[in-house]
Amino acid sequence: MSLFGMLLNWLRGKTCILAALFFLALAGLVGANVFIRPHEVEFVYDAYPGFWALFGLVGGLAMVIIMKKIVQPMISRGDDYYERNS
């Protein structure tokens, strides 16, 4: 087995630790936004730290909800679709 394969097998057992590190890194980036400011504000809410992180979270959740509640019923088929049409 290659070194990369061994690394992937080792990481597979550490998913909780990796998820915690990932979210800690995201929180650190939002926290860094308090000290690192954009040179010029192009949008009114650009001045608030963490705005784009919150905007991305709300936008992503909205897309998931729209897809689940509106689009999925339009494109899904019944459980017996393939049995009925054969």
N, C-alpha and C positions, 0 to 999 in steps of 0.2 A: 504494500500500500504506500502511496506517495505521502510526502509530508503534508501536502494540502489536504488530502483525504483524512489523515489523522487529525489535523486541525479542525476540520469540519465535524468529525465524529466527537471530538472533545467539546466543541462549542454546542453541539446538539443537546448535550446534557446540562448545559448552563444557560438555558433560555431565560430563566427568571433574573439571573444576574445581568445578562445582556440587556434585557428590557429595562431594568432599573438604571443601568448605565446610560442607555439611550435617552430615557426621559430626564435623567439628571443633566445630560449634555444639552438637551433642548431647553431645560429650565435655565441652565447657565448662559445659553445664547440670549434668551429673553432678558435675563439679569444684566448681561453685558450691554444690552441696548439702553439701559439706564445711563451708562457712562459714555458709550460711543454713540454720538448723535449724527444724523445725516447733515451734510453741509448746507443744503437748502431744502426747506419743506415745500413739496409740490402739492400736497393734499393736506387739508385741514387737520386730519387725524394722524398724519405722519409724526407729529410732534410728541405724541403719547408713546411711551415705551411699551413694547409688546403688542402694538396695534396690529401689525401684520401677522403675528402668530395667532392672535385671537380671530382675525379676519379669515385666515386659512382654516382654522378649526371650525368656525361657524359655517363657512362655505362648504367644507367637506361634509359636515353633518347634514347640511341642507340637501346636498346632492344624494346622500345615502337615503334620506327620508323620502325625497321625491322619487327616486328610483324604486324604492320598496313599496310605497303606497300608490303611486300613480302609474309608473311604467310597467312594473312587473305584472299587474293584473291584465294589462293590455296585450302583453306578449306571451304570457304563460298559456299552457295547454292543460287540459284535464289529465287526471291520472290514467285514464283508460284510452287516451288518444291513439296510441299505437296499436292497441288490441282491437279497437273498434274499426279502424281503417284498413286492416289487413285482410 
